[in-house]
């Protein structure tokens, strides 16, 4: 594939990006000449799907009570901290204290 900016060769890359506190593996193309970075629509969609997957953990019930399952990355950041949960119409906001 050719770079639309300089005509150089585009090389596929996969790097981790931090998006809203989550490590998201991101696939894109980088020009070997001018280092311009581009994503196809499919690459963008896959990245967005991964972000949604990390954020879309559900409220589950058990015999012991209700729990909120958090993504590992978020749980590591919040470990040992008190949090406030604010229920909204279509989401729950987590605020570290």
Backbone bond lengths (Angstrom), bond angles and torsions (degrees), N, CA, C in turn:
res aa  C-N    CA-C-N  psi(-1)  N-CA   C-N-CA  omega(-1)  CA-C   N-CA-C  phi
1 X - - - 1.448 - - 1.532 108.34 -
2 X 1.317 116.42 142.41 1.462 122.25 -178.52 1.525 111.54 -102.58
3 X 1.324 115.85 144.84 1.469 122.59 177.84 1.532 109.07 -69.94
4 X 1.342 117.35 129.97 1.466 119.48 178.86 1.532 112.81 -73.28
5 X 1.332 116.86 -12.96 1.471 120.89 -178.72 1.527 111.41 -86.36
6 X 1.372 115.54 -53.36 1.466 118.89 -174.10 1.527 113.65 -119.85
7 X 1.335 118.01 -7.66 1.456 120.38 -178.77 1.520 113.98 85.56
8 X 1.342 116.97 1.12 1.467 121.27 178.86 1.525 111.41 -70.03
9 X 1.316 115.66 175.39 1.462 121.62 -178.35 1.530 110.57 -83.13
10 X 1.355 115.92 132.17 1.470 121.26 176.50 1.519 108.79 -92.00
11 X 1.338 116.12 134.00 1.458 121.66 179.49 1.525 108.54 -118.62
12 X 1.359 116.42 133.20 1.463 121.11 -179.17 1.527 109.71 -70.48
13 X 1.332 116.57 134.90 1.465 123.71 179.31 1.520 109.32 -129.91
14 X 1.331 116.19 153.68 1.460 122.23 170.77 1.522 106.28 -133.26
15 X 1.317 115.97 118.66 1.459 122.22 178.82 1.519 108.66 -134.45
16 X 1.327 116.44 156.67 1.464 120.09 176.26 1.520 109.18 -85.94
17 X 1.320 114.56 133.74 1.457 121.73 174.93 1.518 107.51 -116.72
18 X 1.319 116.79 146.02 1.457 120.00 175.62 1.523 107.17 -95.96
19 X 1.335 114.67 116.66 1.467 121.45 -179.31 1.516 107.85 -123.42
20 X 1.336 116.52 114.81 1.472 122.20 -179.91 1.522 111.68 50.61
21 X 1.346 116.40 39.60 1.458 121.38 175.97 1.514 115.08 86.47
22 X 1.326 119.21 0.83 1.451 122.54 180.00 1.522 110.12 -109.50
23 X 1.340 117.01 138.79 1.461 121.60 171.86 1.520 107.86 -79.38
24 X 1.310 116.23 115.30 1.462 121.25 -177.28 1.525 108.56 -118.25
25 X 1.354 117.74 119.02 1.465 118.76 174.85 1.529 109.30 -65.90
26 X 1.316 116.12 125.77 1.457 121.54 -174.30 1.515 109.77 -119.92
27 X 1.328 116.35 125.27 1.459 122.31 177.12 1.521 108.69 -100.32
28 X 1.336 116.78 134.87 1.462 121.32 -179.41 1.528 108.61 -158.74
29 X 1.324 116.14 177.35 1.462 121.85 175.09 1.523 109.07 -112.81
30 X 1.352 115.71 139.79 1.472 121.22 176.79 1.525 107.79 -124.78
31 X 1.316 115.69 132.39 1.459 121.36 178.13 1.526 109.23 -72.15
32 X 1.333 115.89 131.71 1.465 120.09 179.85 1.529 111.81 -73.31
33 X 1.341 118.10 -16.62 1.464 121.52 -179.63 1.525 112.75 -94.32
34 X 1.336 116.50 -61.00 1.469 119.92 -174.11 1.530 112.99 -99.12
35 X 1.349 118.16 -5.29 1.468 125.07 179.13 1.524 114.12 65.38
36 X 1.335 117.26 18.43 1.463 121.23 173.05 1.530 108.23 -62.72
37 X 1.330 117.11 140.40 1.456 121.46 179.68 1.525 109.67 -112.59
38 X 1.346 115.96 132.01 1.460 122.25 -176.86 1.518 109.64 -134.48
39 X 1.334 115.56 150.55 1.467 121.41 175.16 1.515 108.86 -124.70
40 X 1.331 115.00 143.17 1.454 119.01 171.02 1.526 107.64 -80.12
41 X 1.320 116.18 166.14 1.462 119.65 177.98 1.527 110.56 -60.62
42 X 1.342 116.85 -39.21 1.465 121.67 179.38 1.533 111.44 -64.45
43 X 1.326 117.43 -42.20 1.470 121.08 178.00 1.524 110.58 -63.17
44 X 1.326 116.55 -42.60 1.463 120.99 178.29 1.523 110.71 -61.93
45 X 1.340 116.29 -45.61 1.467 121.46 -179.00 1.535 110.39 -61.55
46 X 1.328 117.72 -43.07 1.469 121.01 179.26 1.529 110.84 -62.46
47 X 1.329 116.79 -40.47 1.461 120.47 177.53 1.520 111.69 -63.61
48 X 1.325 116.66 -43.40 1.464 120.61 178.79 1.528 110.78 -65.53
49 X 1.337 117.24 -39.99 1.469 120.79 177.79 1.521 111.02 -60.12
50 X 1.331 117.03 -38.98 1.470 120.92 179.63 1.531 110.28 -66.38
51 X 1.326 117.24 -41.06 1.468 120.55 178.16 1.520 109.76 -62.72
52 X 1.325 117.02 -45.22 1.461 121.03 179.35 1.522 110.30 -61.89
53 X 1.328 117.28 -41.10 1.466 121.69 178.85 1.527 110.77 -60.76
54 X 1.333 117.07 -42.62 1.465 120.69 -179.47 1.529 112.10 -67.88
55 X 1.328 116.60 -34.33 1.462 120.61 -176.92 1.521 113.23 -86.98
56 X 1.328 117.67 -20.26 1.462 120.81 -169.98 1.521 112.31 -94.42
57 X 1.298 117.66 55.47 1.459 121.18 174.18 1.520 107.34 -89.70
58 X 1.307 117.12 144.83 1.461 120.00 -170.38 1.517 112.93 -105.64
59 X 1.319 114.78 160.09 1.453 122.52 173.58 1.523 107.51 -76.92
60 X 1.332 115.79 126.06 1.464 119.93 -178.36 1.521 109.70 -120.93
61 X 1.324 116.86 151.94 1.462 121.67 179.01 1.518 109.56 -108.56
62 X 1.330 115.70 151.09 1.458 121.29 175.67 1.516 107.64 -143.95
63 X 1.328 116.70 176.66 1.467 121.95 178.35 1.527 110.26 -62.25
64 X 1.324 117.19 -34.04 1.463 122.12 -176.23 1.521 113.15 -81.26
65 X 1.307 118.65 -12.87 1.458 120.76 -179.00 1.515 110.86 138.76
66 X 1.316 116.62 -170.48 1.459 121.93 -179.41 1.525 110.27 -93.25
67 X 1.325 115.17 143.62 1.459 122.04 179.47 1.514 109.07 -134.47
68 X 1.309 115.26 152.48 1.450 120.19 172.73 1.512 106.73 -110.90
69 X 1.326 116.66 124.34 1.449 122.19 178.71 1.525 107.98 -87.19
70 X 1.336 116.18 123.00 1.460 121.34 -178.67 1.523 110.46 -108.48
71 X 1.320 117.50 149.46 1.462 119.91 173.10 1.529 109.78 -59.76
72 X 1.338 117.32 146.87 1.466 121.96 -177.36 1.517 112.42 -53.73
73 X 1.346 116.76 -42.73 1.468 120.16 -177.85 1.523 111.44 -60.56
74 X 1.335 116.14 -41.23 1.459 120.55 179.80 1.527 110.69 -71.74
75 X 1.322 117.29 -40.87 1.460 121.18 179.05 1.528 110.69 -60.33
76 X 1.326 117.80 -39.74 1.475 121.52 177.88 1.524 110.67 -62.71
77 X 1.333 116.59 -41.83 1.470 120.36 -179.52 1.520 112.13 -67.62
78 X 1.339 117.09 -30.75 1.465 121.15 -176.03 1.520 113.57 -95.98
79 X 1.329 118.33 -4.70 1.461 122.08 -175.77 1.532 110.83 -54.50
80 X 1.328 115.25 127.95 1.463 121.23 177.81 1.523 114.34 81.68
81 X 1.318 118.24 1.20 1.461 121.73 -179.30 1.524 109.62 -106.95
82 X 1.314 116.01 149.59 1.456 121.15 170.54 1.522 107.14 -82.18
83 X 1.320 114.99 146.09 1.462 118.54 179.09 1.525 109.79 -130.61
84 X 1.319 114.71 155.19 1.459 121.36 173.85 1.524 106.89 -111.02
85 X 1.320 116.69 132.15 1.458 121.89 177.76 1.519 108.58 -105.89
86 X 1.308 115.97 125.20 1.459 120.92 -179.51 1.526 108.23 -116.97
87 X 1.349 116.88 105.24 1.466 118.70 178.71 1.527 110.10 -72.62
88 X 1.334 115.17 131.66 1.453 121.87 173.58 1.519 107.36 -119.51
89 X 1.296 116.88 177.94 1.466 120.85 -174.28 1.525 113.11 -54.45
90 X 1.338 117.86 -46.40 1.469 120.39 -174.74 1.527 113.71 -122.99
91 X 1.351 117.88 14.38 1.461 120.59 -179.30 1.515 110.66 -163.46
92 X 1.318 115.94 169.46 1.465 122.33 173.69 1.527 106.69 -119.75
93 X 1.313 117.21 124.14 1.453 122.32 179.74 1.520 108.73 -91.14
94 X 1.344 117.20 130.57 1.458 122.98 179.62 1.529 107.48 -106.28
95 X 1.347 116.08 121.51 1.459 120.94 -179.72 1.518 108.67 -119.93
96 X 1.370 118.00 115.46 1.464 120.41 176.51 1.529 110.25 -67.72
97 X 1.323 116.46 142.54 1.478 121.35 178.24 1.507 110.32 -106.27
